[in-house]
């Protein structure tokens, strides 16, 4: 799960329980060499509805 504040490192891959439509085309695991803290940010709020906020998760991964 990609929840706010989650710390990720090592190898990330889909669970064996993930549905085909979720995994389709993204079967290879991601290998991280560093440790990252996930932080969701508000991206857009097109509605006053409580579920009207679009969020974005952008992770600047160090190369090398």
VMD Tcl script that builds the backbone (N, CA, C; Angstrom):
set m [mol new atoms 192]
animate dup $m
set s [atomselect $m all]
$s set {name element resname resid chain x y z} {
  {N N UNK 1 A 0.845 -1.184 0.000}
  {CA C UNK 1 A 0.000 0.000 0.000}
  {C C UNK 1 A 0.883 1.238 0.000}
  {N N UNK 2 A 0.456 2.213 -0.752}
  {CA C UNK 2 A 1.218 3.451 -0.876}
  {C C UNK 2 A 0.575 4.546 -0.031}
  {N N UNK 3 A 0.593 4.366 1.288}
  {CA C UNK 3 A -0.040 5.328 2.174}
  {C C UNK 3 A 0.937 6.429 2.562}
  {N N UNK 4 A 0.393 7.592 2.929}
  {CA C UNK 4 A 1.191 8.742 3.315}
  {C C UNK 4 A 2.055 8.399 4.526}
  {N N UNK 5 A 3.340 8.692 4.418}
  {CA C UNK 5 A 4.266 8.429 5.511}
  {C C UNK 5 A 4.942 7.073 5.441}
  {N N UNK 6 A 4.524 6.225 4.506}
  {CA C UNK 6 A 5.147 4.901 4.384}
  {C C UNK 6 A 6.610 5.059 3.985}
  {N N UNK 7 A 7.459 4.286 4.587}
  {CA C UNK 7 A 8.877 4.270 4.246}
  {C C UNK 7 A 9.118 3.050 3.370}
  {N N UNK 8 A 9.699 3.275 2.192}
  {CA C UNK 8 A 9.950 2.181 1.255}
  {C C UNK 8 A 11.444 2.056 0.992}
  {N N UNK 9 A 11.877 0.820 0.781}
  {CA C UNK 9 A 13.266 0.523 0.446}
  {C C UNK 9 A 13.317 -0.905 -0.093}
  {N N UNK 10 A 14.460 -1.267 -0.648}
  {CA C UNK 10 A 14.619 -2.641 -1.125}
  {C C UNK 10 A 13.825 -2.902 -2.388}
  {N N UNK 11 A 13.167 -4.041 -2.450}
  {CA C UNK 11 A 12.424 -4.456 -3.646}
  {C C UNK 11 A 10.930 -4.276 -3.432}
  {N N UNK 12 A 10.294 -3.604 -4.402}
  {CA C UNK 12 A 8.846 -3.424 -4.381}
  {C C UNK 12 A 8.258 -4.239 -5.518}
  {N N UNK 13 A 7.242 -5.026 -5.206}
  {CA C UNK 13 A 6.583 -5.822 -6.243}
  {C C UNK 13 A 5.123 -6.006 -5.859}
  {N N UNK 14 A 4.324 -6.367 -6.855}
  {CA C UNK 14 A 2.911 -6.585 -6.624}
  {C C UNK 14 A 2.696 -7.846 -5.783}
  {N N UNK 15 A 1.678 -7.820 -4.963}
  {CA C UNK 15 A 1.286 -8.974 -4.172}
  {C C UNK 15 A 0.783 -10.075 -5.104}
  {N N UNK 16 A 0.912 -11.296 -4.667}
  {CA C UNK 16 A 0.385 -12.429 -5.429}
  {C C UNK 16 A -1.135 -12.326 -5.578}
  {N N UNK 17 A -1.788 -11.564 -4.692}
  {CA C UNK 17 A -3.237 -11.412 -4.709}
  {C C UNK 17 A -3.711 -10.296 -5.642}
  {N N UNK 18 A -2.781 -9.523 -6.214}
  {CA C UNK 18 A -3.157 -8.408 -7.097}
  {C C UNK 18 A -3.811 -8.943 -8.366}
  {N N UNK 19 A -4.854 -8.281 -8.787}
  {CA C UNK 19 A -5.591 -8.713 -9.978}
  {C C UNK 19 A -4.820 -8.454 -11.266}
  {N N UNK 20 A -5.165 -9.208 -12.315}
  {CA C UNK 20 A -4.495 -9.079 -13.606}
  {C C UNK 20 A -4.528 -7.650 -14.138}
  {N N UNK 21 A -5.653 -6.992 -14.033}
  {CA C UNK 21 A -5.776 -5.629 -14.535}
  {C C UNK 21 A -4.879 -4.649 -13.806}
  {N N UNK 22 A -4.548 -4.938 -12.565}
  {CA C UNK 22 A -3.665 -4.081 -11.784}
  {C C UNK 22 A -2.221 -4.257 -12.220}
  {N N UNK 23 A -1.802 -5.465 -12.418}
  {CA C UNK 23 A -0.409 -5.808 -12.689}
  {C C UNK 23 A -0.053 -5.712 -14.175}
  {N N UNK 24 A -1.036 -5.818 -15.023}
  {CA C UNK 24 A -0.839 -5.905 -16.473}
  {C C UNK 24 A 0.221 -4.932 -16.998}
  {N N UNK 25 A 1.323 -5.483 -17.520}
  {CA C UNK 25 A 2.394 -4.686 -18.096}
  {C C UNK 25 A 3.407 -4.157 -17.090}
  {N N UNK 26 A 3.185 -4.450 -15.817}
  {CA C UNK 26 A 4.087 -3.949 -14.765}
  {C C UNK 26 A 4.498 -5.086 -13.837}
  {N N UNK 27 A 4.900 -6.190 -14.422}
  {CA C UNK 27 A 5.201 -7.384 -13.635}
  {C C UNK 27 A 6.577 -7.327 -12.956}
  {N N UNK 28 A 7.527 -6.591 -13.556}
  {CA C UNK 28 A 8.892 -6.566 -13.011}
  {C C UNK 28 A 8.930 -5.789 -11.694}
  {N N UNK 29 A 9.632 -6.326 -10.697}
  {CA C UNK 29 A 9.772 -5.603 -9.428}
  {C C UNK 29 A 10.635 -4.353 -9.606}
  {N N UNK 30 A 10.506 -3.417 -8.699}
  {CA C UNK 30 A 11.326 -2.208 -8.658}
  {C C UNK 30 A 12.333 -2.396 -7.530}
  {N N UNK 31 A 13.605 -2.160 -7.811}
  {CA C UNK 31 A 14.658 -2.306 -6.809}
  {C C UNK 31 A 15.180 -0.925 -6.415}
  {N N UNK 32 A 14.984 -0.559 -5.148}
  {CA C UNK 32 A 15.434 0.736 -4.646}
  {C C UNK 32 A 16.745 0.569 -3.890}
  {N N UNK 33 A 17.685 1.459 -4.147}
  {CA C UNK 33 A 18.987 1.413 -3.460}
  {C C UNK 33 A 19.022 2.295 -2.223}
  {N N UNK 34 A 18.009 3.114 -2.057}
  {CA C UNK 34 A 17.970 4.043 -0.936}
  {C C UNK 34 A 16.649 3.861 -0.193}
  {N N UNK 35 A 16.423 4.687 0.809}
  {CA C UNK 35 A 15.200 4.653 1.603}
  {C C UNK 35 A 14.420 5.927 1.308}
  {N N UNK 36 A 13.106 5.789 1.093}
  {CA C UNK 36 A 12.262 6.925 0.741}
  {C C UNK 36 A 11.014 6.946 1.603}
  {N N UNK 37 A 10.568 8.154 1.947}
  {CA C UNK 37 A 9.310 8.333 2.669}
  {C C UNK 37 A 8.286 8.872 1.690}
  {N N UNK 38 A 7.146 8.206 1.584}
  {CA C UNK 38 A 6.107 8.613 0.642}
  {C C UNK 38 A 5.281 9.746 1.238}
  {N N UNK 39 A 5.052 10.779 0.420}
  {CA C UNK 39 A 4.265 11.923 0.882}
  {C C UNK 39 A 3.325 12.370 -0.232}
  {N N UNK 40 A 2.043 12.105 -0.028}
  {CA C UNK 40 A 1.016 12.513 -0.980}
  {C C UNK 40 A 0.780 14.007 -0.859}
  {N N UNK 41 A 0.537 14.659 -2.002}
  {CA C UNK 41 A 0.266 16.098 -2.022}
  {C C UNK 41 A -1.026 16.358 -2.797}
  {N N UNK 42 A -1.750 17.407 -2.374}
  {CA C UNK 42 A -2.940 17.803 -3.127}
  {C C UNK 42 A -2.503 18.281 -4.503}
  {N N UNK 43 A -3.200 17.819 -5.532}
  {CA C UNK 43 A -2.884 18.195 -6.899}
  {C C UNK 43 A -3.955 19.140 -7.466}
  {N N UNK 44 A -5.205 18.809 -7.248}
  {CA C UNK 44 A -6.300 19.598 -7.792}
  {C C UNK 44 A -7.542 19.365 -6.957}
  {N N UNK 45 A -8.384 20.384 -6.863}
  {CA C UNK 45 A -9.618 20.284 -6.104}
  {C C UNK 45 A -10.763 20.843 -6.952}
  {N N UNK 46 A -11.230 20.057 -7.934}
  {CA C UNK 46 A -12.260 20.557 -8.848}
  {C C UNK 46 A -13.666 20.577 -8.265}
  {N N UNK 47 A -13.835 20.074 -7.052}
  {CA C UNK 47 A -15.162 19.966 -6.472}
  {C C UNK 47 A -15.109 20.294 -4.991}
  {N N UNK 48 A -16.218 20.777 -4.455}
  {CA C UNK 48 A -16.294 21.026 -3.012}
  {C C UNK 48 A -16.663 19.756 -2.253}
  {N N UNK 49 A -16.958 18.687 -3.002}
  {CA C UNK 49 A -17.273 17.390 -2.408}
  {C C UNK 49 A -16.062 16.890 -1.627}
  {N N UNK 50 A -16.288 16.201 -0.523}
  {CA C UNK 50 A -15.168 15.717 0.301}
  {C C UNK 50 A -14.252 14.751 -0.462}
  {N N UNK 51 A -14.774 14.107 -1.508}
  {CA C UNK 51 A -13.961 13.201 -2.318}
  {C C UNK 51 A -13.493 13.852 -3.619}
  {N N UNK 52 A -13.550 15.179 -3.705}
  {CA C UNK 52 A -13.214 15.874 -4.932}
  {C C UNK 52 A -11.758 16.273 -5.061}
  {N N UNK 53 A -10.910 15.887 -4.134}
  {CA C UNK 53 A -9.497 16.273 -4.183}
  {C C UNK 53 A -8.684 15.194 -4.894}
  {N N UNK 54 A -7.966 15.606 -5.921}
  {CA C UNK 54 A -7.028 14.696 -6.580}
  {C C UNK 54 A -5.682 14.838 -5.885}
  {N N UNK 55 A -5.048 13.712 -5.605}
  {CA C UNK 55 A -3.748 13.710 -4.946}
  {C C UNK 55 A -2.686 13.163 -5.893}
  {N N UNK 56 A -1.443 13.520 -5.648}
  {CA C UNK 56 A -0.323 13.032 -6.464}
  {C C UNK 56 A 0.778 12.535 -5.542}
  {N N UNK 57 A 1.416 11.465 -5.961}
  {CA C UNK 57 A 2.573 10.932 -5.249}
  {C C UNK 57 A 3.728 10.924 -6.241}
  {N N UNK 58 A 4.682 11.822 -6.029}
  {CA C UNK 58 A 5.842 11.925 -6.899}
  {C C UNK 58 A 7.062 11.606 -6.065}
  {N N UNK 59 A 7.864 10.692 -6.551}
  {CA C UNK 59 A 9.039 10.260 -5.815}
  {C C UNK 59 A 10.277 10.504 -6.663}
  {N N UNK 60 A 11.180 11.328 -6.186}
  {CA C UNK 60 A 12.420 11.612 -6.887}
  {C C UNK 60 A 13.436 10.542 -6.467}
  {N N UNK 61 A 13.621 9.557 -7.322}
  {CA C UNK 61 A 14.492 8.422 -7.007}
  {C C UNK 61 A 15.915 8.744 -7.441}
  {N N UNK 62 A 16.854 8.559 -6.525}
  {CA C UNK 62 A 18.263 8.812 -6.804}
  {C C UNK 62 A 18.784 7.744 -7.762}
  {N N UNK 63 A 19.548 8.143 -8.743}
  {CA C UNK 63 A 20.129 7.223 -9.724}
  {C C UNK 63 A 21.577 6.948 -9.360}
  {N N UNK 64 A 21.883 5.684 -9.153}
  {CA C UNK 64 A 23.267 5.307 -8.862}
  {C C UNK 64 A 23.515 5.292 -7.447}
}
mol reanalyze $m
mol bondsrecalc $m
mol representation Tube
mol addrep $m
